[in-house]
Amino acid sequence: MTVAAIRNKIKTYVDDVDDKKVKALYLLLENDIQENSSFSLTREQLTILDEEHKLHLSGKTKSYSWEEAKEIIRGKKEM
């Protein structure tokens, strides 16, 4: 069984199972869930993002649509 199939089975199971089992699963995975959801940027990263955002808003940098970005990544389009 593929990992994708296992994920789907677990999702379906959690949607349909009683609350006690959902709470038990959460307790089992709680530390992992909290570690994965505590994403934060450093001050330096925030500064870089702010600078890039200002450049974008001022029109000094070029923006791309999602479709254009995918074409650039795939090498089908030049920047």
N, C-alpha and C positions, 0 to 999 in steps of 0.2 A: 504494500500500500504506500502511495506517495505521501510526502509531508503535506501537500496541499489537500489531499483527501482526508488525512487525519485531522487537519485544522478544521475542515468543513464538518466532520463528524463531531468534533468537540464543540464547535459553535452551535450546531443543532442540538446537541445534548444539553448544553448550558441553557439554551432558550426554553427547553421543555421540562427540565428537571425541577424538583421541589426546592424551595428556598434554603433548606438546611444543607443540602449538598452544594449549592452555589456558594454559601458562606464557608463551607469546609474547603472547597477548592480555592477560594480567595485567601483563606488563612494559609494554605499550603504555598501559595504563590505570592503572598503579600510583599515580601522583601524584594523579589524580582520586579514586581509591578512598580513599586515605589522608586527603585533605582532607575528604571527605564523612563519614568515620567518626570524625573527631576533634571531636566535639560536646562542649562543656562549658558550664556555667553560671557566671556571675559570682558573686562572694561575695554581692552584693546580691540577685541572683535566688534563690540558695539560702536566704538569710535570709527572703525573702518566702514561699517554698515551705514552709519550716519553720513560720512563723507560721500560714499557712493550714492546714497539716496539724494543728497543735495546736488550732486553732479547730474543725476538722472532728471531731477525736477527742473534744473536750469537748462536742460537740453544739450549739455556738454558731452554726454555719452549717448550712444545709440541703444535703443531698446529693441527687443525681438519678441515676436509672438511665440507661443508654445510650439506651434508648427514650424516656425523658422528656426527656433532653437534646436528642435529635433533634427532638422535637415543639416544644420551646421555640425552637430555632434556626429551625425552619420556620414559627414563628409560630402554631402550632396549640395551644399551651398557654402559660399565664402562669406566671411564676416565683413 
